[in-house]
Amino acid sequence: DLKGLCAEAALNALRRRYPQVYESSQKLQIDLTSVSVLREDFDKALRKIVPSTHRVEDKVLSPLPKHIKPLLEATYLNIVANIKRIFPHSAAGKGAVIPH
């Protein structure tokens, strides 16, 4: 995600400095030292890119098929128990206030 964000910000800076790049069919001489990536380029990139967590297909998030569930249930319960042990506040749910 960070690599994609940085690449998009660099392209935004390039488009800002050389808007003719996408309008010309000729090879253009570009001075890369004149291209500066600014915060506005990152802001624009943040609005454009889709995080990898939001690109997941719905079928990946669907429940396990009934015939597979018994095979993975012990492993699943073990993972959940370890997460609760390592991160005790994870069981409190979203929006819970964690004491300092």
C-alpha positions in Angstrom: 0.0 0.0 0.0 2.8 2.4 0.9 4.6 1.7 -2.4 1.4 2.3 -4.3 0.8 5.6 -2.4 4.3 6.8 -3.1 4.1 5.9 -6.8 0.8 7.7 -7.2 2.1 10.8 -5.4 5.2 10.8 -7.7 2.9 10.5 -10.7 0.7 13.4 -9.4 3.9 15.5 -9.1 4.9 14.6 -12.6 1.4 15.5 -14.0 1.5 18.8 -12.1 4.9 19.7 -13.4 4.5 18.3 -16.9 0.8 18.3 -17.7 1.6 17.8 -21.4 3.0 14.3 -20.7 -0.5 12.7 -21.2 -1.5 15.0 -24.1 1.5 14.4 -26.4 2.3 11.4 -28.5 5.9 12.5 -28.8 8.7 11.5 -26.4 9.4 14.4 -24.1 12.6 15.4 -22.4 11.8 15.5 -18.7 14.1 17.0 -16.0 13.4 14.9 -13.0 15.2 17.3 -10.7 12.5 19.8 -11.4 9.8 17.4 -10.1 9.1 17.8 -6.4 6.6 15.6 -4.6 4.6 17.8 -2.3 2.1 17.1 0.4 -0.7 18.0 -2.0 0.5 15.1 -4.2 0.2 12.7 -1.3 -3.2 14.1 -0.4 -4.5 13.6 -3.9 -3.0 10.0 -4.0 -4.7 9.2 -0.7 -8.0 10.2 -2.2 -7.4 8.1 -5.3 -5.8 4.8 -4.2 -7.9 1.9 -2.7 -6.2 0.2 0.3 -5.5 -3.5 -0.2 -7.9 -4.3 2.7 -10.7 -2.8 0.7 -9.9 -4.7 -2.5 -10.8 -8.1 -1.0 -13.5 -10.0 -2.8 -16.7 -10.7 -0.9 -16.3 -14.5 -1.3 -13.1 -14.4 0.7 -15.0 -12.9 3.6 -17.8 -15.4 3.4 -18.3 -18.1 6.2 -16.5 -21.4 5.9 -18.4 -24.1 4.2 -20.1 -26.5 6.7 -17.9 -29.4 5.7 -14.7 -27.5 6.3 -15.6 -25.9 9.6 -15.0 -29.0 11.8 -11.5 -29.4 10.3 -10.4 -25.9 11.2 -12.4 -25.2 14.4 -9.7 -26.3 16.9 -7.1 -24.2 15.1 -9.5 -21.2 15.0 -10.3 -21.4 18.7 -6.6 -21.7 19.5 -5.8 -18.6 17.5 -8.7 -16.6 19.1 -7.5 -17.7 22.6 -3.9 -16.6 21.8 -5.1 -13.2 20.5 -7.2 -12.7 23.6 -4.2 -13.6 25.8 -1.7 -11.3 23.9 -4.2 -8.5 23.4 -6.6 -8.7 26.4 -8.5 -5.6 25.3 -9.4 -7.1 21.9 -12.4 -8.8 23.5 -13.8 -5.4 24.6 -14.9 -4.7 21.1 -14.8 -1.6 18.9 -15.0 1.7 20.6 -14.0 0.3 24.0 -12.0 2.6 26.3 -8.6 1.1 27.1 -7.3 2.1 30.6 -3.8 3.6 30.7 
